[in-house]
Amino acid sequence: MSGAGGTTSGFSRANGDFAVLEYETRPVSVAGPLGPVTLADLPSSSTTYWVARRKAELLAAIDGGLLGLEDACRRYRLSEEELDGWRRTLDRAGIPGLRITNIARDRKR
């Protein structure tokens, strides 16, 4: 039986007793840069061009537990180092800093 957030009840009947099963629960939505973000709001797995907003939404989804880091890397074919770079840039310069033109300009310095 499904419960809130698409998880099962966490119980199974075995020999007349209830046994607690461990399920990983994830939030349905998290706070994103422009409002709530759900899995449906995230870019397609075939995304190759990353605008600043998409980068910030993906980082918010990872930070909020909506999507695991390893899942995000696999889904979007990104390395943890690349995501760490996005995170450092976001922390330092905010969403505008994630623009590709800013990254290219910073590399020239």
Residue pairs with C-beta under 8 A, 6 or more apart in sequence:
1 8
1 9
2 8
3 9
3 10
4 28
5 25
5 26
5 27
5 28
7 23
7 25
8 21
8 23
10 20
10 21
10 22
10 23
11 18
11 19
11 20
11 21
12 18
12 19
12 21
26 65
26 66
26 67
27 64
27 65
27 66
28 38
29 36
29 37
29 38
29 66
30 36
30 37
30 60
30 61
30 63
30 64
30 65
30 66
31 37
31 60
31 64
32 41
32 56
32 57
32 60
32 61
33 53
33 56
33 57
33 60
33 95
34 53
34 57
37 57
37 60
37 61
37 64
37 66
38 66
39 61
39 66
39 67
41 57
42 57
42 58
42 61
42 67
43 50
43 54
43 57
43 58
43 76
45 75
45 76
47 54
47 76
50 100
51 99
52 95
52 96
52 97
52 98
52 99
53 95
55 86
55 90
55 98
56 90
56 95
56 98
58 67
58 72
58 76
58 83
58 86
59 83
59 86
59 87
59 90
60 66
61 67
61 72
62 68
62 69
62 72
62 83
67 75
69 80
69 83
72 78
72 83
73 79
73 80
73 83
86 98
89 97
89 98
89 102
89 103
90 97
90 98
93 102
96 102
